Amino acid sequence: MLLAFAVLADMTRERWEAPMRHRYAVAVPWVGLRLRAVGLLLGALLLVLAACSTSTATKNNVPAATPTAAVSGPLAGVVAPVARPLAQRIVTEYDTSAQQAKITLTVGAAPDVATAQARVKTLSFQVQKAVWASRPALHEVKVIVLGPIRDDYANIIDDAYGVSDVLAPTAAKLSWSALTPESAWSRYDSTWLRPSYSPNWLYGKNN
């Protein structure tokens, strides 16, 4: 009796285990395919992220373009090479009847008055020297340097930082190669430097 019961139990277990083994055998390949698909998707995502990172790094490593000074006027070819990069804008004017040249240079803000005045002297010297060396039919060359200041209403405007004026007889006497911006400044026919860049310079208390 016990032996018959044991045989019946074994047959029942085999009957239940057979479908379970078949079910697992069918399910295992699907699980493998899903894992493989997930792996491929993750790999593709990593490749996309790596490409984006490389593109961003390339864009960030591109050097910024250096601004080029805007130049205009008949003497631009003479003035521009010596006025850059200090001058951000260069305007040259030539009055043929009066034989007068006016060169207006616009510079950026300086950290202090002394630096701004040094830039005025440097630009004036370089431009005056270059223009007179080109042997033009001129009687007078005036160099005006503009820069940002605050007006009486605290608005930022471009106004004169300094002016140098040289007449033909003076230019003919100067030994330009032996001069410096500082030493030449006192040899010009007339000069002017802005003494202050504070607000209300024109009409206020900060003269």
C-alpha atoms as a printed R data frame, in Angstrom:
    type eleno elety resid chain resno      x       y       z
1   ATOM     1    CA   MET     A     1  0.000   0.000   0.000
2   ATOM     2    CA   LEU     A     2  2.740   2.466   0.929
3   ATOM     3    CA   LEU     A     3  4.682   1.440  -2.127
4   ATOM     4    CA   ALA     A     4  1.714   2.153  -4.401
5   ATOM     5    CA   PHE     A     5  1.234   5.591  -2.789
6   ATOM     6    CA   ALA     A     6  4.903   6.473  -3.332
7   ATOM     7    CA   VAL     A     7  4.713   5.489  -7.006
8   ATOM     8    CA   LEU     A     8  1.585   7.589  -7.438
9   ATOM     9    CA   ALA     A     9  3.276  10.608  -5.774
10  ATOM    10    CA   ASP     A    10  6.306  10.321  -8.078
11  ATOM    11    CA   MET     A    11  4.065  10.187 -11.150
12  ATOM    12    CA   THR     A    12  2.155  13.249  -9.978
13  ATOM    13    CA   ARG     A    13  5.382  15.202  -9.336
14  ATOM    14    CA   GLU     A    14  6.724  14.316 -12.797
15  ATOM    15    CA   ARG     A    15  3.413  15.425 -14.313
16  ATOM    16    CA   TRP     A    16  3.737  18.866 -12.638
17  ATOM    17    CA   GLU     A    17  7.496  19.300 -13.115
18  ATOM    18    CA   ALA     A    18  7.427  18.585 -16.844
19  ATOM    19    CA   PRO     A    19  5.294  21.644 -17.737
20  ATOM    20    CA   MET     A    20  7.349  23.819 -15.328
21  ATOM    21    CA   ARG     A    21 10.605  22.753 -16.980
22  ATOM    22    CA   HIS     A    22  9.106  23.515 -20.369
23  ATOM    23    CA   ARG     A    23  7.894  26.920 -19.159
24  ATOM    24    CA   TYR     A    24 11.337  27.874 -17.849
25  ATOM    25    CA   ALA     A    25 12.996  26.592 -21.002
26  ATOM    26    CA   VAL     A    26 10.767  28.865 -23.077
27  ATOM    27    CA   ALA     A    27 11.153  31.894 -20.765
28  ATOM    28    CA   VAL     A    28 14.960  31.881 -20.507
29  ATOM    29    CA   PRO     A    29 15.672  32.851 -24.176
30  ATOM    30    CA   TRP     A    30 13.233  35.809 -23.941
31  ATOM    31    CA   VAL     A    31 14.989  37.062 -20.821
32  ATOM    32    CA   GLY     A    32 18.335  36.888 -22.623
33  ATOM    33    CA   LEU     A    33 16.980  38.842 -25.594
34  ATOM    34    CA   ARG     A    34 15.597  41.544 -23.317
35  ATOM    35    CA   LEU     A    35 18.893  41.891 -21.482
36  ATOM    36    CA   ARG     A    36 20.752  42.116 -24.774
37  ATOM    37    CA   ALA     A    37 18.347  44.806 -26.051
38  ATOM    38    CA   VAL     A    38 18.747  46.824 -22.850
39  ATOM    39    CA   GLY     A    39 22.526  46.539 -23.165
40  ATOM    40    CA   LEU     A    40 22.446  47.812 -26.758
41  ATOM    41    CA   LEU     A    41 20.244  50.763 -25.778
42  ATOM    42    CA   LEU     A    42 22.566  51.696 -22.923
43  ATOM    43    CA   GLY     A    43 25.583  51.462 -25.245
44  ATOM    44    CA   ALA     A    44 23.909  53.719 -27.807
45  ATOM    45    CA   LEU     A    45 22.988  56.229 -25.089
46  ATOM    46    CA   LEU     A    46 26.598  56.329 -23.846
47  ATOM    47    CA   LEU     A    47 27.843  56.946 -27.388
48  ATOM    48    CA   VAL     A    48 25.403  59.850 -27.826
49  ATOM    49    CA   LEU     A    49 26.454  61.384 -24.499
50  ATOM    50    CA   ALA     A    50 30.144  61.033 -25.413
51  ATOM    51    CA   ALA     A    51 29.534  62.715 -28.787
52  ATOM    52    CA   CYS     A    52 27.697  65.608 -27.092
53  ATOM    53    CA   SER     A    53 30.517  66.046 -24.584
54  ATOM    54    CA   THR     A    54 33.125  66.099 -27.363
55  ATOM    55    CA   SER     A    55 31.109  68.644 -29.337
56  ATOM    56    CA   THR     A    56 30.698  70.893 -26.296
57  ATOM    57    CA   ALA     A    57 34.386  70.668 -25.454
58  ATOM    58    CA   THR     A    58 35.297  71.543 -29.044
59  ATOM    59    CA   LYS     A    59 33.030  74.605 -28.977
60  ATOM    60    CA   ASN     A    60 34.454  75.731 -25.652
61  ATOM    61    CA   ASN     A    61 38.027  75.354 -26.897
62  ATOM    62    CA   VAL     A    62 37.501  77.580 -29.939
63  ATOM    63    CA   PRO     A    63 39.431  80.817 -29.267
64  ATOM    64    CA   ALA     A    64 37.354  83.986 -29.167
65  ATOM    65    CA   ALA     A    65 37.758  86.230 -32.157
66  ATOM    66    CA   THR     A    66 39.731  89.421 -31.503
67  ATOM    67    CA   PRO     A    67 37.622  92.515 -32.281
68  ATOM    68    CA   THR     A    68 38.947  94.498 -35.250
69  ATOM    69    CA   ALA     A    69 38.893  98.287 -35.090
70  ATOM    70    CA   ALA     A    70 36.402  99.934 -37.444
71  ATOM    71    CA   VAL     A    71 38.381 102.141 -39.816
72  ATOM    72    CA   SER     A    72 37.259 104.814 -42.246
73  ATOM    73    CA   GLY     A    73 38.677 107.808 -44.117
74  ATOM    74    CA   PRO     A    74 41.434 108.639 -46.611
75  ATOM    75    CA   LEU     A    75 44.323 108.103 -44.179
76  ATOM    76    CA   ALA     A    76 43.027 104.798 -42.800
77  ATOM    77    CA   GLY     A    77 45.800 102.781 -44.436
78  ATOM    78    CA   VAL     A    78 48.438 104.856 -42.650
79  ATOM    79    CA   VAL     A    79 46.738 105.192 -39.262
80  ATOM    80    CA   ALA     A    80 45.199 101.744 -38.687
81  ATOM    81    CA   PRO     A    81 48.458  99.705 -38.463
82  ATOM    82    CA   VAL     A    82 49.873 101.950 -35.713
83  ATOM    83    CA   ALA     A    83 46.639 102.635 -33.820
84  ATOM    84    CA   ARG     A    84 45.607  99.020 -33.315
85  ATOM    85    CA   PRO     A    85 44.883  97.356 -30.967
86  ATOM    86    CA   LEU     A    86 44.475 100.295 -28.560
87  ATOM    87    CA   ALA     A    87 41.962 102.057 -30.797
88  ATOM    88    CA   GLN     A    88 38.575 100.380 -31.145
89  ATOM    89    CA   ARG     A    89 37.334 102.836 -33.772
90  ATOM    90    CA   ILE     A    90 39.393 104.928 -36.201
91  ATOM    91    CA   VAL     A    91 38.031 107.819 -38.248
92  ATOM    92    CA   THR     A    92 40.321 109.847 -40.516
93  ATOM    93    CA   GLU     A    93 39.349 113.109 -42.219
94  ATOM    94    CA   TYR     A    94 41.344 115.073 -44.764
95  ATOM    95    CA   ASP     A    95 40.535 118.643 -45.783
96  ATOM    96    CA   THR     A    96 42.428 119.116 -49.042
97  ATOM    97    CA   SER     A    97 41.729 122.849 -49.349
98  ATOM    98    CA   ALA     A    98 43.032 123.622 -45.844
99  ATOM    99    CA   GLN     A    99 45.574 120.784 -45.949
100 ATOM   100    CA   GLN     A   100 44.429 119.607 -42.557
101 ATOM   101    CA   ALA     A   101 44.009 116.058 -41.280
102 ATOM   102    CA   LYS     A   102 41.925 115.095 -38.282
103 ATOM   103    CA   ILE     A   103 42.230 111.591 -36.848
104 ATOM   104    CA   THR     A   104 39.719 110.538 -34.215
105 ATOM   105    CA   LEU     A   105 40.478 107.409 -32.200
106 ATOM   106    CA   THR     A   106 38.116 105.776 -29.713
107 ATOM   107    CA   VAL     A   107 39.568 103.639 -26.933
108 ATOM   108    CA   GLY     A   108 38.092 101.499 -24.168
109 ATOM   109    CA   ALA     A   109 37.887 102.321 -20.482
110 ATOM   110    CA   ALA     A   110 41.126 102.598 -18.529
111 ATOM   111    CA   PRO     A   111 41.596 101.497 -14.900
112 ATOM   112    CA   ASP     A   112 42.753 104.974 -13.834
113 ATOM   113    CA   VAL     A   113 43.498 108.477 -15.106
114 ATOM   114    CA   ALA     A   114 47.252 107.882 -15.439
115 ATOM   115    CA   THR     A   115 46.701 104.862 -17.690
116 ATOM   116    CA   ALA     A   116 44.193 106.751 -19.833
117 ATOM   117    CA   GLN     A   117 46.590 109.667 -20.284
118 ATOM   118    CA   ALA     A   118 49.448 107.305 -21.161
119 ATOM   119    CA   ARG     A   119 47.264 105.732 -23.874
120 ATOM   120    CA   VAL     A   120 46.503 109.190 -25.282
121 ATOM   121    CA   LYS     A   121 50.193 110.036 -25.489
122 ATOM   122    CA   THR     A   122 51.090 106.688 -27.035
123 ATOM   123    CA   LEU     A   123 48.395 106.844 -29.701
124 ATOM   124    CA   SER     A   124 49.142 110.491 -30.481
125 ATOM   125    CA   PHE     A   125 52.837 109.768 -30.934
126 ATOM   126    CA   GLN     A   126 52.324 106.677 -33.101
127 ATOM   127    CA   VAL     A   127 49.760 108.359 -35.351
128 ATOM   128    CA   GLN     A   128 51.539 111.715 -35.672
129 ATOM   129    CA   LYS     A   129 54.801 109.951 -36.502
130 ATOM   130    CA   ALA     A   130 53.181 107.663 -39.095
131 ATOM   131    CA   VAL     A   131 51.199 110.420 -40.824
132 ATOM   132    CA   TRP     A   132 54.125 112.832 -41.117
133 ATOM   133    CA   ALA     A   133 56.437 110.008 -42.212
134 ATOM   134    CA   SER     A   134 54.099 109.293 -45.126
135 ATOM   135    CA   ARG     A   135 55.060 112.759 -46.479
136 ATOM   136    CA   PRO     A   136 51.550 114.078 -47.106
137 ATOM   137    CA   ALA     A   137 50.787 117.535 -48.472
138 ATOM   138    CA   LEU     A   138 49.550 118.668 -45.074
139 ATOM   139    CA   HIS     A   139 49.772 121.815 -43.031
140 ATOM   140    CA   GLU     A   140 48.327 120.374 -39.813
141 ATOM   141    CA   VAL     A   141 47.594 116.998 -38.217
142 ATOM   142    CA   LYS     A   142 45.253 116.805 -35.226
143 ATOM   143    CA   VAL     A   143 44.782 113.596 -33.246
144 ATOM   144    CA   ILE     A   144 41.770 113.321 -30.944
145 ATOM   145    CA   VAL     A   145 41.429 110.387 -28.558
146 ATOM   146    CA   LEU     A   146 37.953 109.617 -27.218
147 ATOM   147    CA   GLY     A   147 36.962 107.263 -24.407
148 ATOM   148    CA   PRO     A   148 34.080 106.419 -22.090
149 ATOM   149    CA   ILE     A   149 33.229 108.806 -19.251
150 ATOM   150    CA   ARG     A   150 30.132 109.600 -17.192
151 ATOM   151    CA   ASP     A   151 28.327 112.803 -17.990
152 ATOM   152    CA   ASP     A   152 26.559 115.091 -15.526
153 ATOM   153    CA   TYR     A   153 23.624 112.656 -15.406
154 ATOM   154    CA   ALA     A   154 25.855 109.602 -14.778
155 ATOM   155    CA   ASN     A   155 25.310 108.291 -18.327
156 ATOM   156    CA   ILE     A   156 28.300 106.668 -20.022
157 ATOM   157    CA   ILE     A   157 29.315 108.566 -23.167
158 ATOM   158    CA   ASP     A   158 32.395 108.833 -25.381
159 ATOM   159    CA   ASP     A   159 34.203 112.120 -24.866
160 ATOM   160    CA   ALA     A   160 37.699 113.525 -25.388
161 ATOM   161    CA   TYR     A   161 40.520 111.979 -23.361
162 ATOM   162    CA   GLY     A   162 43.185 114.094 -25.045
163 ATOM   163    CA   VAL     A   163 44.205 116.067 -28.152
164 ATOM   164    CA   SER     A   164 47.518 116.670 -29.912
165 ATOM   165    CA   ASP     A   165 48.073 119.153 -32.736
166 ATOM   166    CA   VAL     A   166 51.197 119.324 -34.880
167 ATOM   167    CA   LEU     A   167 51.893 121.820 -37.672
168 ATOM   168    CA   ALA     A   168 54.121 121.099 -40.661
169 ATOM   169    CA   PRO     A   169 57.086 123.309 -39.580
170 ATOM   170    CA   THR     A   170 57.187 121.580 -36.174
171 ATOM   171    CA   ALA     A   171 56.880 118.109 -37.697
172 ATOM   172    CA   ALA     A   172 59.810 118.847 -40.004
173 ATOM   173    CA   LYS     A   173 62.049 119.723 -37.049
174 ATOM   174    CA   LEU     A   174 61.209 116.712 -34.896
175 ATOM   175    CA   SER     A   175 63.540 113.741 -34.885
176 ATOM   176    CA   TRP     A   176 60.757 111.180 -34.511
177 ATOM   177    CA   SER     A   177 63.075 108.181 -34.134
178 ATOM   178    CA   ALA     A   178 64.723 109.760 -31.086
179 ATOM   179    CA   LEU     A   179 61.465 110.659 -29.355
180 ATOM   180    CA   THR     A   180 59.130 108.742 -27.060
181 ATOM   181    CA   PRO     A   181 55.413 109.310 -26.455
182 ATOM   182    CA   GLU     A   182 56.289 111.188 -23.270
183 ATOM   183    CA   SER     A   183 59.085 113.366 -24.648
184 ATOM   184    CA   ALA     A   184 57.244 114.169 -27.863
185 ATOM   185    CA   TRP     A   185 54.158 115.348 -25.993
186 ATOM   186    CA   SER     A   186 55.828 118.577 -24.895
187 ATOM   187    CA   ARG     A   187 57.157 119.234 -28.397
188 ATOM   188    CA   TYR     A   188 53.796 119.379 -30.159
189 ATOM   189    CA   ASP     A   189 52.269 122.721 -31.078
190 ATOM   190    CA   SER     A   190 49.328 122.176 -28.738
191 ATOM   191    CA   THR     A   191 48.124 119.418 -26.421
192 ATOM   192    CA   TRP     A   192 45.353 118.754 -23.957
193 ATOM   193    CA   LEU     A   193 44.680 115.938 -21.476
194 ATOM   194    CA   ARG     A   194 41.499 115.330 -19.505
195 ATOM   195    CA   PRO     A   195 42.444 115.694 -15.835
196 ATOM   196    CA   SER     A   196 39.499 113.765 -14.381
197 ATOM   197    CA   TYR     A   197 37.027 111.074 -15.426
198 ATOM   198    CA   SER     A   198 34.634 111.464 -12.504
199 ATOM   199    CA   PRO     A   199 30.902 112.146 -12.940
200 ATOM   200    CA   ASN     A   200 29.914 115.810 -13.187
201 ATOM   201    CA   TRP     A   201 33.337 116.700 -14.579
202 ATOM   202    CA   LEU     A   202 31.965 119.553 -16.652
203 ATOM   203    CA   TYR     A   203 29.767 121.402 -14.211
204 ATOM   204    CA   GLY     A   204 30.028 119.631 -10.863
205 ATOM   205    CA   LYS     A   205 32.416 119.759  -7.939
206 ATOM   206    CA   ASN     A   206 34.802 117.081  -9.199
207 ATOM   207    CA   ASN     A   207 36.827 119.301 -11.574
